[in-house]
Amino acid sequence: MVRTAISFVLVLAGFAGLGVLGWYFVKDKIGNQPEYRLNAEKITVPTPPDWVPERFVENVLRNSGLNRTGSLLDKALPQKLADAFAADPWVESVEHVTPRYPSGADIQLSYRVPVALVEVRQRGVLPVDRFGVVLPTEYLTNVTAERLDSYLIIQGVQSIPIGLAGTPWGDPLVQTAAQLAHVLTDIAEPLKLAKIIPTMEEMPTGVRIVCNLQTAAGTEFHWGAFVADESIVEAKKKKLWNLREQFQSLDSVHDARFRDLSKD
């Protein structure tokens, strides 16, 4: 009786083993069918802004190798796709990935946005996003001069990026100035602001980073230390607007007291 039971179990195990082997055989065969292989044209992402390369999805698949190995039968495909898109220098974050038959996937992500150009000695300018992440320089060759002129220039930085595009610059001056550029995006052009100049300032308790703003004509305004507090930021922006309204132009503000935005 015991031998019979053991034999029955062994037979079931044998059938199970054959089933597993059969599934792997069938899986490989099915997985090679076009409808199970990733196709860039079947992958949907939020509409890329004009600074993102036209063949963005194709580039991600090619750079990650998923154009050759990506299969809808791979349980790890969502994570592989998320990692592949997150590695692209134009992607800020990947929120969700849903594989979709045939050959596709729906991917929710957010793109990095250029907010400023960092002036680098002997290297021209390099674009950065709001976190001070370096963006691809190819972008600069594909935009109009008018678009380039609309970006604030971060000036006075002595460092160069510590990594490749898609990674942080690695300099707190750049990071702080980029944050400031981001919050000034809506007023920089109408107020003719052109540059942000970050510097280290000695304090009794150590050092801090302060920023000056400069108009296209060269008039400087002292922003002071950047604090990511919406009420403080908006109050300083309002001061700039009020000065423009009062003097018709920021370049007509000659009294240094008015040009110090850090004072109440």
C-alpha atoms as one frame of an Amber mdcrd trajectory, in Angstrom:
protein
   0.000   0.000   0.000   2.803   2.378   0.919   4.722   1.433  -2.209   1.656
   2.101  -4.326   1.192   5.537  -2.771   4.846   6.392  -3.308   4.669   5.243
  -6.913   1.577   7.376  -7.468   3.316  10.426  -6.042   6.355   9.799  -8.227
   4.161   9.483 -11.300   2.448  12.791 -10.466   5.812  14.435  -9.925   6.956
  13.094 -13.270   3.910  14.512 -15.009   4.440  17.825 -13.205   8.064  17.882
 -14.308   7.060  17.197 -17.885   4.455  19.927 -17.584   7.045  22.456 -16.436
   9.430  21.481 -19.219   6.574  21.629 -21.683   5.593  25.090 -20.475   9.133
  26.406 -20.876   9.253  24.949 -24.379   5.898  26.490 -25.282   6.776  29.755
 -23.520   9.943  30.189 -25.575   8.085  29.365 -28.743   5.231  31.772 -27.967
   7.615  34.419 -26.673   9.294  34.608 -30.060   6.038  35.551 -31.717   5.912
  39.247 -32.778   2.855  40.009 -30.655   4.778  39.102 -27.477   7.938  41.056
 -28.355   8.093  44.723 -27.386   7.473  47.147 -30.198   8.281  50.824 -29.670
   5.249  51.829 -31.724   2.986  49.942 -29.305   4.358  51.613 -26.170   2.460
  54.679 -24.969   4.014  57.441 -22.866   2.807  60.961 -22.013   3.319  63.239
 -25.007   7.003  64.207 -24.924   7.769  67.955 -24.862   9.660  69.351 -27.835
  13.031  69.137 -26.101  12.827  65.336 -25.791  14.234  63.417 -28.801  11.675
  62.414 -31.409  12.574  58.710 -31.108  12.563  58.758 -27.316  10.873  55.366
 -26.812  13.006  53.664 -29.457  16.153  55.059 -27.849  15.163  53.726 -24.411
  14.435  50.238 -25.741  17.669  50.141 -27.741  19.860  51.451 -24.917  18.424
  48.912 -22.465  18.435  45.993 -24.912  14.699  45.486 -24.434  14.160  45.931
 -28.168  15.750  42.452 -28.448  14.897  40.767 -25.148  11.658  42.396 -23.975
   8.787  39.885 -23.803   5.256  40.206 -22.456   5.690  36.734 -20.941   8.480
  37.978 -18.672   7.010  38.598 -15.214   9.838  41.037 -14.517   9.039  43.119
 -17.606   7.277  45.979 -15.724  10.326  46.532 -13.504  12.709  46.208 -16.446
  10.755  48.826 -18.374  10.584  51.109 -15.348  14.346  50.854 -14.854  15.019
  51.416 -18.545  12.946  54.588 -18.757  14.189  55.890 -15.388  17.744  55.605
 -16.721  17.029  58.011 -19.575  18.375  61.511 -18.806  15.100  63.120 -19.900
  12.974  61.160 -17.405  12.448  62.582 -13.928  10.392  59.684 -12.563   8.418
  56.607 -13.632   5.121  56.217 -11.821   3.544  53.107 -13.332   4.097  50.477
 -16.037   1.361  48.241 -17.452   2.303  45.687 -20.158  -0.350  45.498 -22.863
  -0.983  42.822 -25.486   0.030  42.860 -28.261   3.685  44.017 -28.081   3.096
  47.109 -25.962   2.903  48.801 -22.595   1.346  51.887 -21.039   3.938  53.892
 -19.116   3.182  56.820 -16.830   6.204  59.037 -16.308   7.275  62.645 -15.919
   9.926  64.407 -17.987  12.771  66.609 -16.855  12.317  70.251 -17.788  15.263
  72.544 -18.597  15.054  75.594 -16.327  18.458  77.228 -16.789  21.783  77.099
 -18.607  24.930  76.905 -16.510  27.845  78.877 -17.877  30.974  76.729 -17.815
  34.387  78.128 -18.603  35.664  76.871 -21.982  32.603  74.642 -22.408  29.861
  77.125 -23.189  26.607  76.409 -21.371  25.022  73.215 -20.077  21.269  72.818
 -19.433  19.982  71.720 -16.023  16.604  70.906 -14.546  15.115  72.239 -11.300
  17.196  69.829  -9.205  20.478  70.750 -10.840  20.520  67.552 -12.905  22.584
  67.902 -16.077  20.589  67.453 -19.287  21.807  66.302 -22.712  23.658  68.998
 -24.659  22.079  67.790 -27.921  19.053  69.741 -26.801  20.909  73.008 -27.370
  21.408  72.250 -31.060  17.732  71.554 -31.662  16.133  74.705 -30.265  15.825
  78.191 -31.647  17.991  81.085 -30.531  14.831  82.720 -29.192  14.158  79.702
 -26.960  17.734  79.686 -25.687  17.519  83.387 -24.878  14.465  82.701 -22.699
  16.470  80.630 -20.214  18.182  82.124 -17.208  21.965  81.797 -17.211  23.611
  80.546 -14.013  26.912  82.390 -13.869  30.003  82.245 -11.688  30.148  78.472
 -11.240  33.710  77.158 -11.202  32.918  73.442 -11.137  32.120  71.014 -13.941
  29.580  68.159 -13.713  30.780  65.128 -11.778  28.790  62.705 -13.949  26.984
  62.200 -17.225  23.697  63.676 -18.421  20.845  62.557 -16.186  22.877  62.869
 -12.978  23.202  65.785 -10.515  25.849  68.401 -11.250  27.320  67.822  -7.814
  27.734  71.474  -6.823  25.416  73.074  -4.226  25.746  76.407  -6.049  24.222
  74.889  -9.179  21.540  73.061  -7.223  20.450  76.216  -5.371  20.507  78.410
  -8.486  18.509  75.805 -10.420  15.841  75.756  -7.709  15.640  79.533  -7.903
  15.455  79.462 -11.700  12.542  77.052 -11.468  10.438  79.357  -9.283  11.293
  82.363 -11.467  10.210  80.703 -14.712   6.948  82.625 -14.933   8.446  86.083
 -14.398  11.961  85.906 -15.853  11.011  86.825 -19.406   8.495  89.637 -18.739
  10.837  91.225 -16.186  13.856  90.739 -18.498  15.783  88.757 -15.914  18.794
  87.126 -17.530  21.175  85.689 -14.952  21.413  84.087 -11.528  24.737  84.459
  -9.735  25.101  82.140  -6.714  27.918  82.665  -4.201  29.030  81.327  -0.836
  28.585  83.814   2.002  30.475  83.542   5.287  28.244  83.444   8.364  29.066
  83.252  12.093  27.673  79.721  12.057  29.353  78.670   8.803  28.574  79.417
   5.164  25.378  79.749   3.179  24.528  80.196  -0.485  23.036  83.499  -1.592
  21.938  84.534  -5.069  21.889  87.738  -7.071  19.630  88.287 -10.066  20.763
  90.279 -13.056  18.684  91.793 -15.839  19.695  91.613 -19.488  20.988  95.188
 -19.143  23.112  94.284 -16.121  21.094  95.669 -13.186  21.521  93.443 -10.132
  19.035  92.523  -7.419  19.999  90.660  -4.262  17.663  87.698  -3.743  19.556
  86.430  -0.711  19.424  82.845   0.505  16.995  80.614  -1.334  14.369  79.110
   0.951  11.884  76.643  -0.529   8.977  78.345   1.206   6.205  79.358  -1.181
   5.140  82.405   0.846   8.713  83.784   0.987   9.289  83.110  -2.714   6.024
  84.743  -3.746   6.688  87.775  -1.559  10.047  88.396  -3.274   8.561  87.879
  -6.720   5.844  90.370  -5.855   8.522  92.901  -4.860  10.076  92.570  -8.291
   6.715  93.034 -10.004   5.919  96.080  -7.884   9.295  97.635  -8.670   8.717
  97.132 -12.367   5.291  98.746 -12.069   6.636 101.644 -10.019   9.712 102.383
 -12.151   8.453 101.050 -15.530  11.593  98.910 -15.735  13.820  97.076 -13.284
  16.766  98.821 -14.917  15.380 102.143 -13.705  15.697 101.080 -10.055  18.885
 102.878  -9.003  18.464 102.923  -5.228  20.377  99.915  -3.822  17.894  99.647
  -0.939  15.149  98.688  -3.369  17.369  96.179  -5.110  17.846  94.107  -1.959
  14.934  91.677  -1.969  16.108  90.013   1.241  15.083  93.091   3.271  11.527
  93.537   4.509
